[in-house]
Amino acid sequence: MWVARSVRGKGYGRALISRLENHFIDKGYNNINLVTSAFQAPGFYKKCGYTVEFIRENKTNPKLTKSFFIKYL
């Protein structure tokens, strides 16, 4: 999932995440897991209530460091 740069900061990303979460509530799922790279939007997911479970550091190319997130529904 991604939001075009030209429309970032207008709430579309948060709306997409919210719809995704609402889709899985009451369907037997108790959490959502996701992975993002450092060059993407780890801060965005933190703002949406996701918690970092662990980070896989890429020492050769730090932009490719992966953050693994979870959010309990």
C-alpha positions, 0 to 999 in steps of 0.5 A: 500500500502506498499513497502518491507523493502529490496527495500525502499529508491529506489523510488518505493513508490513515483512511486506508489503514482504518478501512483495512483494520475495520475490515478485519475486526470481528472476523476472528483476527486479533492483530495486524502485522506489517513490515516497512523499510526505513526509507518508507514510512515507519513513523506513519505506522507508529502514529496509527498505533502500530508497535515495533516488534523488532528491527532487522538492520541492514548495515550495508544499506540502512535505507533497507533496514526493515521494521516489523510492526504489530497492532492488536485489534 
